[in-house]
Amino acid sequence: MIKAGIKETRKRLSHYLSRVQEGEEIIITKRDEPVARLVPIKMAWAKPLTSHKELRESIRAKGKPLSEIVIHSREESL
């Protein structure tokens, strides 16, 4: 873990972003108090899809179907 002040972070942002890409965590401080944290994004979930069909199949709906919600909403407004 690296600690860096705001001014230093501005000056060396490209360097710090490279370190984050390598898996390092950067704590940004303001007057020696932590204010932000730069961490790498985990990209394991982002696998390429081969087709639109695969995309549609990968989506799982949650909750009630939209048609039921619309019907219920219309009934309430009467």
SVG drawing of the C-alpha trace seen along z (x, -y; Angstrom):
<svg xmlns="http://www.w3.org/2000/svg" viewBox="-61 -20 66 39">
<polyline fill="none" stroke="black" stroke-width="0.4" points="0.0,0.0 1.3,-3.4 0.3,-6.7 0.4,-9.9 -0.7,-13.5 -3.1,-15.1 -0.5,-17.3 1.9,-14.4 -1.0,-12.3 -1.8,-15.0 1.8,-15.2 2.3,-11.4 -1.2,-10.2 0.0,-8.1 2.6,-6.4 0.1,-5.6 -2.4,-4.3 0.2,-1.9 0.9,-0.7 -2.8,-0.2 -3.1,1.8 -0.3,4.1 -2.5,4.7 -1.2,2.1 -3.5,0.0 -3.0,-3.7 -4.3,-5.8 -4.7,-9.5 -4.2,-11.8 -5.0,-15.5 -2.8,-16.8 -1.9,-13.3 -5.6,-12.2 -6.8,-9.5 -9.5,-10.9 -9.6,-8.3 -8.4,-4.9 -7.4,-3.8 -7.8,0.0 -7.7,2.2 -11.0,3.2 -11.5,6.9 -12.3,7.8 -12.9,11.5 -16.7,11.1 -16.1,9.4 -15.9,12.4 -16.6,11.7 -19.9,13.1 -20.0,14.8 -23.5,13.8 -26.6,11.8 -28.4,15.1 -25.7,15.8 -26.2,12.3 -29.9,12.7 -29.5,16.1 -27.1,14.6 -29.6,12.0 -31.8,13.2 -34.9,11.1 -35.5,10.3 -38.8,9.4 -42.3,9.3 -42.8,9.2 -43.2,5.7 -46.7,6.5 -47.9,7.3 -46.5,4.1 -48.2,2.1 -51.6,3.8 -51.3,3.3 -50.4,-0.4 -53.4,-0.9 -55.7,0.7 -54.5,-1.6 -55.1,-4.7 -58.8,-4.0"/>
</svg>
